[in-house]
Amino acid sequence: MTKFTDIKLNDEMYSIVFGFGKVIFVLTKSLRLDGYYVFEVEYENGQKVYYTEDGKPNWCRDINNCTKTICYKHEVNFDEVDTKPKKKVLTKNKINELRYNDNLEMMSPAGGWIDANLMPDIMVDNAMNKEQYHLFRKMKS
């Protein structure tokens, strides 16, 4: 049984990428197929994302190799979310090196530092293109 089999309209959700949101669409159980998107969440910033019953988002390039980035709001311990500002800004070359080595974190719109691999590629690329290097840091060990 997958985690979001019994998802309902207006369920309160939390994404480590986009923050708080509500379920605005749920596909009827009889129409669902394994591995396909079955519900949609709209976040406070207006972003809308479709998810599978496993919680995999529609922005993943490889749905079979994708990490779940969403959970029910009541399951989150917000004391564990790292929101501390970083001390120094990395250079573009250092960011690219850390990204290549899977050792890069990015400040998500939700306000916490997360593995840059969990962020939509377009968000990481846009931050790089706009030279928003303050949004990146080396992953803590």
C-alpha positions in Angstrom: 0.0 0.0 0.0 1.3 3.4 -0.9 1.3 6.4 1.4 -1.2 8.6 -0.5 -3.8 6.0 -1.5 -6.4 7.7 0.7 -5.6 11.3 -0.1 -8.6 13.7 0.0 -9.4 17.1 -1.3 -8.2 19.9 1.0 -5.7 17.7 2.8 -3.0 20.0 4.2 0.4 19.1 2.8 4.0 20.1 3.2 6.7 20.0 0.5 10.4 20.4 1.4 10.6 22.3 -1.9 7.5 24.5 -2.0 6.3 24.6 1.6 2.6 24.5 2.7 -0.1 23.6 0.3 -3.6 22.0 -0.1 -4.8 19.1 -2.3 -6.9 20.6 -5.1 -7.5 17.5 -7.2 -7.7 13.8 -6.5 -8.2 11.2 -9.3 -11.0 8.7 -8.6 -9.5 5.4 -7.3 -11.1 3.4 -10.1 -9.3 5.5 -12.7 -5.8 5.3 -11.1 -2.9 3.4 -12.7 0.3 2.5 -10.8 3.1 5.0 -11.3 0.8 7.7 -12.7 -0.1 11.1 -11.1 -3.2 10.9 -9.0 -3.4 14.1 -7.0 -2.5 17.8 -7.4 -1.3 20.2 -4.7 -1.5 24.0 -4.9 1.1 25.7 -2.7 0.9 29.1 -1.0 3.1 30.7 -3.7 0.7 29.5 -6.4 2.8 26.6 -7.7 0.8 23.5 -8.6 2.4 20.1 -8.7 1.0 16.6 -9.5 2.1 13.6 -7.5 1.9 9.8 -7.7 0.4 7.7 -4.8 4.1 7.3 -3.7 4.5 11.1 -3.5 6.8 11.5 -6.5 6.4 14.9 -8.1 5.7 15.6 -11.8 8.9 17.6 -12.2 11.2 14.6 -11.7 13.1 13.6 -14.8 13.2 9.9 -14.0 10.0 8.9 -12.1 11.6 5.5 -11.2 14.6 7.2 -9.6 12.9 10.1 -7.8 12.7 10.9 -4.1 9.5 11.8 -2.3 9.4 15.5 -1.4 6.0 15.7 0.1 4.2 14.6 3.3 1.1 15.4 5.3 1.5 18.7 7.2 0.9 17.0 10.6 3.8 14.7 10.1 6.5 17.4 9.9 8.7 18.4 12.9 9.5 22.0 12.0 12.2 22.1 14.7 14.3 19.8 12.5 14.1 22.0 9.4 17.5 23.8 8.9 16.7 27.4 8.1 20.0 29.0 9.3 21.6 31.5 7.0 25.0 30.6 5.6 28.1 32.6 6.3 29.8 33.0 2.9 28.7 33.0 -0.7 30.1 30.3 -3.0 31.6 31.0 -6.4 29.9 29.7 -9.6 32.8 27.2 -10.1 32.5 25.9 -6.6 28.7 25.5 -6.9 29.1 23.6 -10.2 31.8 21.3 -8.6 29.6 20.6 -5.6 26.6 19.9 -7.8 28.7 17.5 -10.0 29.8 15.7 -6.8 26.3 15.5 -5.3 27.4 17.6 -2.4 25.3 20.8 -2.9 22.4 22.1 -0.9 20.0 24.8 -2.0 17.6 27.1 0.0 14.2 26.0 -1.1 11.2 28.4 -1.5 9.9 26.6 1.6 12.7 28.2 3.6 14.9 25.2 4.4 18.2 23.9 3.1 17.8 20.7 1.1 19.8 18.5 -1.2 19.9 20.3 -4.6 19.2 17.0 -6.3 15.7 17.1 -4.7 15.0 20.5 -6.3 13.5 20.8 -9.8 16.4 21.2 -12.2 14.8 24.4 -13.6 14.9 26.1 -10.2 18.6 25.2 -9.7 19.4 26.3 -13.3 17.4 29.6 -12.9 19.2 30.5 -9.7 22.6 29.8 -11.4 21.7 31.8 -14.5 20.5 34.8 -12.3 23.7 34.5 -10.3 21.8 33.9 -7.1 24.7 32.1 -5.5 23.6 33.0 -2.0 21.0 30.2 -2.4 23.6 27.5 -2.4 25.9 26.0 0.2 28.1 22.9 0.7 26.2 20.0 2.1 26.7 19.4 5.8 28.3 16.1 6.6 
